[in-house]
Amino acid sequence: MRTSTFAPSLLLLGCLALATACSSGAAGSSGNGAAYAGSSPMAAARGVDPSKIKGLDIVTDSSEHSSCPYAASYPAVPGAETMTAAMKKYVEARLTDFRSGSCGSDSMADEARELNISYEFLVASGDVLGVRLTTRDGTAAGDGLMTTTYWYDGKDRAYRTALGLISDGSRNAFVAALKKQLEGREGVDAASLDEAFAAPADHASVLDDMTFTANGGLRVTFDRGEVGVPAAGRYTVTFSKATVTPWLSDFGKRAQRQTVHPSGGLDLGAVHTPAPAVPTQTASGTDTTDCRKVKCVALTFDDGPAAPETATLLTYLAKYRARVTFFTVGQNVAAHPELVRAEARAGHEIGNHSWNHPDLTRLTPEQINSQLTRTSAAIKAATGKAPALFRPPYGAVNATVKAATTLSTVLWDVDTEDWKYPDAAKVARTVITKAGRNDVVLMHDIHPTSVAAVPEILRTLTARGYHFVTVSHLRATL
């Protein structure tokens, strides 16, 4: 897994079913049919701009192979190390279980396997940080959708679970109100509720997704099977601001206030907030390489941008005047637009690799469109130019995916499998021995070992007469 210290964006895998308000000040609805991917209306309402969070890092790990389809990311924010550690522990455990149980299996029953973990900033203001992780596990029962919120209290420099939003003295009243709102819903009976909330020690695991609404209410979301029969799906309960405020802890009240009226800056008391270096290389005119007359190869890098890996890669490429194509993930573009601008400024091509790396063939046309249009918009906002190319995660593409976009699909000729083999020498050797004239090579700039392999690749292939061009240039000159 690549770790750095930078971070986030605003999406997630799922559009959660929202509760409707009722006159009692609390409401809810069963969340059947939560969508796998697409824009989160809650994220859009909050408008957290991850590029403004100083020192942020996105920790990312993914494969690019249909035999082991996974992608996971979470934000690491300077000052919130204990919260980052909690997210890291969860993500690494899920990845370990998935790799050991799914990767490499040839069973037809495993056709739907895919693990995707994404994040959304709920609030990043004042001394409060809130993040939701959304997990979709294709090996799990039902839709495999699970959500958890993580909170950090900068005032006390402490990681808080969602239940930390509620004061200790109010938790019994809070739980009683939740049960009252859930009673009588389809799929919920008294016995299941009593079982879910039987042990106070287990409340934190059941009440692990709580977020504030734009007007200060509190929304509680339950995963499939937690408070009702699995077939009924997810449930949400929403309390109005007036109802929930008396139950809030001191931290909960600050989180509520910073969500409704963000201060505009985040200060968690970090001793050091590193600013990632941004290369300043500028392309010297248009590439005039004629691939009909000379040997060309198109190196491509997926899943970035990442700090500091992408910046390091750009310096290597500049030394050899090599041009490449970056297939960027939208949530990473939103977090690091300065690196995407640096890529474009240096003459590289920016392509679309979806917003958070799902298998697009498992989405609806509307979800596919959302994944690609959001990413294209982020790229255009960063560079002033919308992309023309896209690479489907895992190379998974079908007629539905193609019909949902006007972008041109790009796959590859040489797969380095650098996600599987974190060995710079092996990655370099794979490219040097397998790449031929006019080939498209798949690599990832989120892996330090992949970036470290690039100088040897450039040095050796240049000596063999190869020129490094973008995918579009290769296509245009053949």
C-alpha positions in Angstrom: 0.0 0.0 0.0 1.3 3.4 -0.8 1.4 5.9 2.0 2.1 9.5 1.9 0.5 12.3 3.7 -2.0 14.1 1.6 -5.3 13.5 0.9 -8.9 13.4 0.0 -11.7 14.4 -2.0 -15.3 14.1 -1.7 -17.0 11.2 -3.0 -17.8 7.8 -2.1 -19.1 4.8 -3.5 -22.7 5.2 -2.7 -25.6 7.5 -2.7 -27.3 6.8 0.6 -31.0 6.9 1.0 -31.9 10.1 2.9 -34.5 10.2 5.6 -37.5 12.6 5.2 -38.3 15.0 8.0 -41.3 14.5 10.2 -43.1 16.7 12.6 -41.6 15.0 15.6 -38.2 16.3 14.6 -36.9 12.8 13.8 -37.3 10.8 10.7 -35.9 7.9 8.7 -36.4 5.5 5.9 -35.1 2.1 4.9 -32.2 2.4 2.6 -33.0 -0.2 0.1 -31.2 0.3 -3.2 -28.3 2.4 -2.1 -26.3 3.1 -5.3 -22.8 1.8 -5.7 -21.2 4.8 -7.2 -21.9 8.3 -8.2 -22.0 11.8 -6.7 -22.8 12.1 -3.0 -25.4 14.8 -2.5 -24.1 15.3 1.1 -20.5 15.8 -0.1 -21.7 18.4 -2.7 -23.7 20.2 -0.1 -20.8 20.5 2.3 -18.4 21.6 -0.4 -15.2 20.5 1.3 -12.3 21.3 -1.0 -9.6 18.8 -0.3 -7.0 20.8 -2.1 -7.2 23.4 0.6 -6.3 20.9 3.4 -2.6 21.6 4.1 -0.3 18.6 4.1 -3.0 16.2 3.0 -2.2 12.8 1.6 -4.3 10.2 0.0 -3.3 6.7 0.9 -4.1 4.5 -2.1 -3.8 0.9 -3.1 -5.3 -0.9 -6.1 -4.9 -3.6 -8.6 -5.5 -3.3 -12.3 -6.3 -6.9 -13.0 -9.7 -8.6 -13.4 -8.5 -11.6 -11.4 -8.1 -9.4 -8.3 -10.2 -6.2 -8.7 -9.7 -3.9 -5.7 -9.2 -0.2 -5.0 -8.9 1.4 -1.6 -8.2 4.9 -0.5 -8.4 7.0 2.6 -7.1 10.5 3.7 -4.2 11.1 6.0 -4.4 14.5 7.5 -1.5 16.0 9.5 -2.4 16.2 13.2 -5.0 13.5 13.0 -2.6 10.5 13.1 -4.7 8.4 15.5 -7.8 8.8 13.2 -5.6 7.9 10.2 -4.3 4.8 12.1 -7.9 3.7 12.7 -8.8 4.0 9.0 -5.6 2.3 8.0 -6.3 -0.7 10.3 -9.7 -1.1 8.8 -8.6 -0.8 5.2 -5.6 -3.1 5.5 -7.7 -5.7 7.2 -10.3 -5.6 4.4 -7.6 -5.8 1.8 -5.9 -8.7 3.4 -9.1 -10.7 3.7 -10.0 -9.9 0.1 -6.7 -10.8 -1.3 -6.5 -14.1 0.6 -10.1 -15.1 -0.2 -10.7 -13.8 -3.7 -7.6 -13.0 -5.8 -6.5 -15.6 -8.2 -9.7 -17.7 -7.9 -11.1 -19.0 -11.2 -14.5 -19.9 -9.8 -17.4 -18.7 -11.9 -19.2 -17.9 -8.6 -16.6 -15.2 -8.1 -17.4 -13.2 -11.2 -19.0 -10.5 -9.1 -16.0 -10.1 -6.7 -14.6 -6.6 -6.3 -13.6 -4.6 -3.3 -13.8 -0.8 -3.4 -13.2 1.5 -0.4 -13.5 5.2 -0.9 -13.8 8.2 1.3 -15.8 11.5 1.7 -15.0 14.5 3.8 -17.9 15.4 6.0 -16.3 18.4 7.5 -12.8 19.8 7.6 -13.0 23.1 9.5 -11.7 24.6 12.7 -10.6 21.9 15.0 -13.0 19.3 13.6 -12.4 16.6 10.9 -15.0 14.1 9.8 -14.6 11.4 7.1 -16.8 8.7 5.9 -15.4 5.5 4.4 -17.7 3.6 2.1 -17.0 0.0 1.3 -18.5 -2.1 -1.4 -17.5 -5.8 -1.2 -18.8 -7.9 -4.0 -18.0 -11.0 -2.1 -20.4 -10.1 0.7 -24.1 -10.9 0.9 -26.6 -8.5 -0.7 -25.2 -5.3 -2.1 -22.1 -5.5 0.1 -22.4 -1.8 1.0 -21.0 -0.6 4.4 -20.3 2.8 5.7 -18.4 4.1 8.7 -17.7 7.7 9.9 -14.5 8.7 11.6 -14.1 11.9 13.6 -11.1 13.8 15.0 -11.2 16.3 17.8 -8.4 18.8 17.3 -9.1 20.6 20.6 -8.4 17.4 22.7 -6.2 15.9 20.0 -8.2 12.7 20.0 -9.8 10.3 17.6 -13.5 10.0 18.1 -15.9 7.3 16.9 -19.3 8.4 15.6 -20.8 7.7 19.1 -18.4 10.3 20.4 -20.8 13.0 19.0 -23.2 12.1 21.8 -22.5 12.9 25.4 -22.1 10.0 27.8 -25.1 11.0 29.9 -27.4 11.3 26.9 -26.7 8.0 25.2 -29.5 6.0 26.8 -32.0 8.7 25.8 -30.5 8.8 22.3 -30.7 5.0 21.8 -34.3 5.0 23.1 -35.2 7.7 20.6 -33.5 5.7 17.8 -35.4 2.6 18.7 -38.7 4.5 18.8 -38.1 5.8 15.3 -37.2 2.3 14.0 -40.0 0.5 15.6 -42.7 -0.5 13.2 -40.7 -0.2 10.0 -40.8 -3.0 7.5 -38.2 -5.6 8.4 -37.7 -4.4 12.0 -39.2 -6.0 15.0 -38.7 -5.4 18.7 -36.5 -8.5 19.2 -34.1 -7.4 16.5 -33.8 -3.9 18.0 -33.3 -5.2 21.5 -30.6 -7.5 20.2 -28.8 -4.7 18.2 -28.7 -2.4 21.3 -28.5 -5.0 24.0 -24.9 -4.4 25.2 -23.9 -0.8 25.7 -20.3 -1.9 24.9 -21.5 -2.8 21.4 -23.2 0.6 20.7 -20.1 2.1 19.1 -20.0 -0.7 16.4 -23.7 -0.4 15.6 -23.8 3.4 15.7 -20.8 3.8 13.5 -22.2 6.1 10.8 -23.5 9.5 12.1 -23.3 12.7 10.1 -24.7 16.2 10.5 -27.1 17.6 7.9 -26.6 21.0 6.3 -29.0 22.6 8.8 -27.5 20.9 11.9 -29.7 17.8 12.2 -28.1 14.4 12.8 -28.4 11.5 10.4 -27.8 8.0 11.6 -27.3 5.2 9.0 -27.4 1.5 9.7 -25.9 -1.1 7.4 -27.8 -3.9 6.0 -28.8 -6.4 8.7 -27.8 -4.3 11.7 -31.3 -3.4 13.0 -33.6 -5.3 10.7 -33.7 -8.3 8.4 -31.0 -8.2 5.7 -33.6 -8.2 2.9 -34.9 -4.9 4.1 -31.6 -3.2 3.3 -30.2 -0.1 5.0 -32.0 2.2 7.4 -31.6 5.8 8.3 -32.9 8.0 11.1 -32.6 11.7 11.0 -33.1 14.0 14.1 -33.7 17.7 13.7 -31.2 20.2 15.2 -33.5 21.1 18.0 -34.0 17.5 18.9 -30.4 16.3 18.8 -28.5 19.3 20.2 -29.3 18.6 23.9 -27.8 15.1 23.4 -24.5 16.2 21.9 -21.2 16.1 23.6 -19.0 19.2 23.6 -17.2 17.7 20.6 -20.5 16.9 18.9 -21.6 20.5 19.3 -18.4 21.8 17.7 -18.7 19.3 14.9 -22.3 20.4 14.3 -21.3 24.1 14.3 -18.4 23.6 12.0 -20.6 21.6 9.6 -23.3 24.2 9.4 -21.0 27.3 9.6 -17.5 26.2 8.5 -14.7 28.5 9.6 -12.8 28.1 6.3 -9.7 26.6 7.7 -8.6 23.4 9.5 -6.2 23.5 12.4 -5.6 20.2 14.2 -2.5 21.3 15.9 -0.1 19.5 13.6 3.5 20.2 14.3 4.5 19.9 10.6 2.3 20.2 7.5 4.5 19.4 4.5 3.8 21.0 1.2 4.4 18.6 -1.7 6.9 19.8 -4.2 5.5 20.7 -7.6 7.8 20.4 -10.6 8.0 23.4 -12.8 9.1 21.8 -16.1 7.4 23.3 -19.2 7.1 21.5 -22.5 9.3 22.9 -25.3 6.7 23.1 -28.1 4.7 20.4 -29.7 6.0 16.9 -30.0 7.1 16.3 -33.6 8.0 12.6 -33.3 6.9 10.6 -36.3 6.1 7.1 -35.0 6.0 5.8 -38.6 9.7 6.6 -39.0 11.1 5.9 -35.5 10.4 3.4 -32.7 7.8 4.7 -30.2 6.4 3.5 -27.0 3.6 5.0 -24.9 4.2 4.7 -21.1 1.0 5.2 -19.2 0.5 5.7 -15.4 -2.8 5.0 -13.7 -4.4 6.0 -10.4 -2.6 9.2 -9.5 -1.8 11.9 -9.0 0.1 11.0 -5.8 2.5 12.9 -3.6 5.4 12.7 -3.7 5.5 9.9 -6.3 4.0 11.9 -9.2 6.3 14.8 -8.6 9.3 12.5 -8.6 8.2 10.8 -11.8 7.9 14.2 -13.6 11.5 15.0 -12.8 12.6 11.7 -14.3 10.6 12.2 -17.4 11.9 15.7 -17.9 15.5 14.5 -17.9 14.8 12.3 -21.0 12.2 14.6 -22.6 9.8 11.8 -22.4 6.1 12.3 -22.7 3.6 10.0 -21.2 -0.1 9.6 -20.5 -1.5 9.8 -17.0 -4.9 8.2 -16.4 -6.0 10.0 -13.3 -8.6 9.1 -10.7 -11.0 12.0 -10.1 -10.9 12.1 -6.3 -7.1 12.3 -6.5 -7.3 15.1 -9.1 -9.6 17.0 -6.7 -7.1 16.6 -3.9 -4.0 17.5 -6.0 -4.9 19.7 -8.9 -1.5 21.3 -8.8 0.2 18.0 -9.8 -2.2 17.5 -12.7 -1.4 21.1 -13.9 2.3 20.2 -13.6 1.7 17.1 -15.8 -0.1 19.1 -18.5 2.5 21.9 -18.3 5.3 19.4 -19.0 3.6 18.2 -22.2 2.0 15.0 -20.8 -1.4 13.8 -21.6 -4.1 13.6 -18.9 -6.7 10.8 -19.3 -9.8 9.8 -17.3 -9.6 6.7 -15.0 -13.0 7.2 -13.3 -13.7 9.0 -10.0 -13.0 6.2 -7.5 -12.0 3.2 -9.6 -15.0 0.9 -9.7 -15.6 -1.7 -12.3 -17.8 0.3 -14.6 -19.4 -2.7 -16.2 -21.3 -3.3 -12.9 -22.8 0.2 -12.9 -25.9 1.7 -14.5 -25.4 4.1 -17.4 -26.2 7.0 -15.1 -23.5 5.9 -12.6 -21.0 5.4 -15.4 -21.7 8.8 -16.7 -21.3 10.3 -13.2 -17.9 8.6 -12.7 -16.5 9.9 -15.9 -18.1 13.3 -16.1 -17.1 14.2 -12.6 -13.5 13.2 -13.3 -13.4 15.0 -16.6 -14.7 18.2 -14.9 -12.0 17.9 -12.3 -9.3 17.5 -14.9 -10.6 20.5 -16.9 -10.8 22.6 -13.7 -7.1 21.8 -13.0 -5.7 22.1 -16.6 -8.2 24.1 -18.6 -8.7 21.2 -21.0 -11.1 18.3 -20.8 -9.6 14.8 -21.5 -10.2 12.9 -24.7 -9.2 9.4 -23.4 -10.3 7.1 -20.6 -9.0 3.9 -19.3 -11.7 1.7 -17.6 -10.6 0.3 -14.2 -9.4 -3.3 -14.6 -9.8 -2.9 -18.3 -13.4 -3.8 -17.8 -15.5 -2.3 -20.7 -18.7 -3.3 -22.5 -21.3 -1.8 -24.8 -23.0 -0.1 -21.9 -19.8 1.6 -20.8 -18.9 2.7 -24.3 -22.4 4.1 -24.9 -22.3 6.2 -21.7 -19.3 8.3 -22.8 -17.8 10.0 -25.9 -14.3 9.4 -24.5 -12.0 7.1 -26.4 -11.1 3.9 -24.6 -7.5 3.0 -24.0 -6.3 -0.4 -22.8 -2.7 -1.7 -22.9 -0.3 -4.1 -24.6 2.1 -4.6 -21.7 1.0 -5.0 -18.1 3.8 -4.7 -15.6 1.7 -6.0 -12.8 3.5 -3.4 -10.7 0.7 -3.4 -8.1 1.4 -7.1 -7.5 5.2 -6.9 -7.5 6.6 -3.9 -5.6 10.1 -4.4 -7.0 11.6 -1.6 -9.0 14.1 -3.9 -10.7 11.4 -6.4 -11.7 9.1 -3.7 -13.0 11.9 -2.2 -15.1 12.9 -5.6 -16.4 9.3 -6.4 -17.5 9.1 -3.2 -19.5 12.5 -3.5 -21.1 12.0 -7.1 -22.1 8.4 -7.0 -23.2 7.7 -3.6 -24.7 7.9 -3.4 -28.4 7.4 -0.8 -31.1 4.2 1.2 -30.7 3.2 -0.6 -27.5 1.1 0.9 -24.7 2.6 0.1 -21.3 0.6 0.0 -18.1 2.2 1.3 -14.8 1.0 3.1 -11.7 2.4 6.3 -10.3 1.0 5.6 -6.8 3.7 3.0 -6.2 7.2 4.3 -5.2 8.8 1.1 -6.6 7.1 1.7 -10.0 8.4 5.3 -10.1 11.8 4.1 -9.1 11.9 1.8 -12.1 11.4 4.6 -14.6 15.0 5.9 -14.9 16.3 2.5 -15.9 13.4 2.1 -18.4 14.1 5.5 -20.0 17.8 5.0 -20.1 17.7 1.5 -21.6 15.0 2.0 -24.2 16.4 5.4 -25.2 19.7 3.6 -25.9 17.7 1.2 -28.1 16.3 4.1 -30.2 12.9 4.4 -28.6 10.9 7.6 -28.3 8.4 8.1 -25.5 5.1 9.6 -26.6 1.6 10.1 -25.4 -1.2 7.7 -26.4 -2.9 10.3 -28.6 0.4 11.2 -30.3 1.1 7.5 -31.0 -2.4 7.0 -32.5 -2.2 10.2 -34.6 1.1 9.4 -36.2 0.5 5.7 -37.1 
